[in-house]
């Protein structure tokens, strides 16, 4: 199988990051409209486009539009068949985990039928281990096994450093990670695992499951000491905009996290929700947020910021439960 696939189409931003991390940028013939890292990925031909205008809608409007589009069409993305037929990829990387994250798997399979010899490989991570297994798989498919194993070993070394220090923490803060605000979504898949490794306790997150809507009443009852807002697909600027648009529930200002100034925005486009090589940075970000005295300086610059509504107290309590 070594060196078998030479023309790769990535239909996932995370897969694009894996391909580049394995030194295969020259083999990458097409990406998605959302592939933005590393920066050179933006220069590749794009094989998808969105059917929902995220840039023109609020988070709540996006949620509604996505639900309607999925109900009507089963996907929120379109695949550019003409681009694929022109570029003739022999390996297409996609996923089946999330309908909101990529073109539907069935459509990709149908499109591949017209591409002679093209293989469709679905990368479906639910745990941290699955992410590294996907890196290993892409390495095997492309003849870069040694580079993949070196990448995985380096990642585990960094994870182990955080986990070893965090394991000695006697009292873990109560943490809520919100992957969307309007409506609020609790964290799923690998994120609760990250919180645990980083020395936190997230009772609302659902490991290895889809992120799902959580009632504000549940958040208030849990009384988190740290709130991490990592909205999927939103960078810091967009996440802050949506946070300031949010109708926070009555009692929000009384939460321990809010009273102590421990509410944070994380770049959810680059970290936490993207299961690629930078998942290690995601762990380091959460570790630094939860225990800055132990992990100061680990998080990439500009990856997170503190969020406060202290100057906008009138916006608190505008949502009834």
PyMOL commands that set and color helices and strands:
alter all, ss='L'
color gray80, all
select helices_A, chain A and resi 13-21+25-27+39-43+54-56+59-73+81-87+105-113+128-142+145-166+191-197+216-222+236-245+252-254+256-259+279-290+292-295+310-315
alter helices_A, ss='H'
color red, helices_A
select strands_A, chain A and resi 8-10+28-30+48-50+77-79+91-94+119-122+173-181+184-186+188-189+200-201+206-207+226-229+263-266+304-306
alter strands_A, ss='S'
color yellow, strands_A
deselect
rebuild
show_as cartoon
